Amino acid sequence: MTDFVDKGKLLRVAECSVEKVKRDRFEQVTKDAGNRGMIPGMLSGAFGKRENGRYMDASLWDNEDSHQLYADKELLALIKESGVKDSTQRISVSIIELHPKWMFI
């Protein structure tokens, strides 16, 4: 487990709120994307549902360049393909640089 965590250099956390009538579609698109597997540079990912149509997505990346490539190409294509942009009321994304000295297991 330590080797895996040590490779993570960047944490991406996104929270979004989705309209009630579009939640099923949003969840299906997210599930389908997860079933395709991780992309190069993504070490791990998790998706969770909260109350009132709030969702959280987190992913661990090996470096900033890998994440940026994902954000520039794959994420934009996924958003366009799925129509997710039209179903979200609000989306907030944080990119956090991880420091090995601050980690614990």
TILO-392080 format. One record per residue (C-alpha): residue number from 1; residue in three letters; x, y, z. Coordinates in nm, 2 decimals. Layout:
! TILO-392080
[NUM 'ALA' [X Y Z]] ...
***
This chain:
! TILO-392080
[1 'MET' [0.00 0.00 0.00]] [2 'THR' [0.28 0.24 0.08]] [3 'ASP' [0.44 0.21 -0.27]] [4 'PHE' [0.10 0.29 -0.43]] [5 'VAL' [0.04 0.60 -0.21]] [6 'ASP' [0.40 0.72 -0.26]] [7 'LYS' [0.34 0.74 -0.64]] [8 'GLY' [0.05 0.98 -0.60]] [9 'LYS' [0.16 1.34 -0.65]] [10 'LEU' [-0.18 1.50 -0.73]] [11 'LEU' [-0.53 1.46 -0.59]] [12 'ARG' [-0.82 1.59 -0.79]] [13 'VAL' [-1.15 1.63 -0.61]] [14 'ALA' [-1.47 1.73 -0.78]] [15 'GLU' [-1.81 1.80 -0.63]] [16 'CYS' [-2.12 1.86 -0.83]] [17 'SER' [-2.49 1.91 -0.79]] [18 'VAL' [-2.72 1.76 -1.05]] [19 'GLU' [-3.08 1.84 -1.13]] [20 'LYS' [-3.32 1.57 -0.99]] [21 'VAL' [-3.46 1.48 -1.33]] [22 'LYS' [-3.11 1.42 -1.47]] [23 'ARG' [-2.95 1.22 -1.18]] [24 'ASP' [-3.01 0.88 -1.32]] [25 'ARG' [-2.84 0.98 -1.65]] [26 'PHE' [-2.55 1.14 -1.46]] [27 'GLU' [-2.49 0.83 -1.25]] [28 'GLN' [-2.51 0.60 -1.56]] [29 'VAL' [-2.25 0.81 -1.75]] [30 'THR' [-2.02 0.82 -1.45]] [31 'LYS' [-2.05 0.44 -1.40]] [32 'ASP' [-1.98 0.38 -1.77]] [33 'ALA' [-1.67 0.60 -1.76]] [34 'GLY' [-1.55 0.41 -1.45]] [35 'ASN' [-1.61 0.08 -1.62]] [36 'ARG' [-1.38 0.18 -1.91]] [37 'GLY' [-1.09 0.17 -1.67]] [38 'MET' [-0.83 0.41 -1.56]] [39 'ILE' [-0.63 0.62 -1.81]] [40 'PRO' [-0.25 0.65 -1.81]] [41 'GLY' [-0.13 0.84 -1.51]] [42 'MET' [-0.44 0.78 -1.30]] [43 'LEU' [-0.35 0.56 -1.00]] [44 'SER' [-0.69 0.54 -0.84]] [45 'GLY' [-1.04 0.69 -0.84]] [46 'ALA' [-1.36 0.69 -0.64]] [47 'PHE' [-1.71 0.82 -0.69]] [48 'GLY' [-1.97 0.89 -0.42]] [49 'LYS' [-2.32 1.01 -0.39]] [50 'ARG' [-2.45 1.24 -0.12]] [51 'GLU' [-2.80 1.36 -0.04]] [52 'ASN' [-2.99 1.60 -0.26]] [53 'GLY' [-2.82 1.52 -0.59]] [54 'ARG' [-2.47 1.60 -0.47]] [55 'TYR' [-2.18 1.38 -0.59]] [56 'MET' [-1.81 1.37 -0.52]] [57 'ASP' [-1.54 1.23 -0.75]] [58 'ALA' [-1.18 1.19 -0.64]] [59 'SER' [-0.88 1.07 -0.84]] [60 'LEU' [-0.51 1.02 -0.76]] [61 'TRP' [-0.25 1.10 -1.03]] [62 'ASP' [0.11 1.02 -1.07]] [63 'ASN' [0.19 1.38 -1.19]] [64 'GLU' [0.04 1.71 -1.30]] [65 'ASP' [0.12 1.64 -1.67]] [66 'SER' [-0.09 1.32 -1.67]] [67 'HIS' [-0.38 1.50 -1.51]] [68 'GLN' [-0.36 1.79 -1.75]] [69 'LEU' [-0.36 1.56 -2.05]] [70 'TYR' [-0.67 1.40 -1.91]] [71 'ALA' [-0.84 1.73 -1.84]] [72 'ASP' [-0.75 1.87 -2.19]] [73 'LYS' [-0.85 1.57 -2.40]] [74 'GLU' [-1.03 1.28 -2.23]] [75 'LEU' [-1.24 1.48 -1.98]] [76 'LEU' [-1.37 1.73 -2.24]] [77 'ALA' [-1.45 1.44 -2.48]] [78 'LEU' [-1.64 1.26 -2.20]] [79 'ILE' [-1.84 1.57 -2.10]] [80 'LYS' [-1.93 1.63 -2.47]] [81 'GLU' [-2.02 1.27 -2.54]] [82 'SER' [-2.23 1.23 -2.22]] [83 'GLY' [-2.42 1.56 -2.21]] [84 'VAL' [-2.32 1.58 -1.84]] [85 'LYS' [-2.25 1.95 -1.86]] [86 'ASP' [-2.62 2.01 -1.93]] [87 'SER' [-2.72 1.80 -1.62]] [88 'THR' [-2.51 1.97 -1.36]] [89 'GLN' [-2.63 2.27 -1.17]] [90 'ARG' [-2.29 2.34 -1.01]] [91 'ILE' [-1.94 2.18 -1.03]] [92 'SER' [-1.64 2.26 -0.81]] [93 'VAL' [-1.30 2.11 -0.87]] [94 'SER' [-0.99 2.12 -0.65]] [95 'ILE' [-0.64 2.01 -0.75]] [96 'ILE' [-0.42 1.93 -0.45]] [97 'GLU' [-0.05 1.88 -0.47]] [98 'LEU' [0.04 1.60 -0.23]] [99 'HIS' [0.35 1.61 -0.02]] [100 'PRO' [0.50 1.28 0.10]] [101 'LYS' [0.59 1.42 0.44]] [102 'TRP' [0.23 1.50 0.51]] [103 'MET' [0.09 1.15 0.42]] [104 'PHE' [0.02 0.87 0.67]] [105 'ILE' [-0.13 0.53 0.63]] 
***
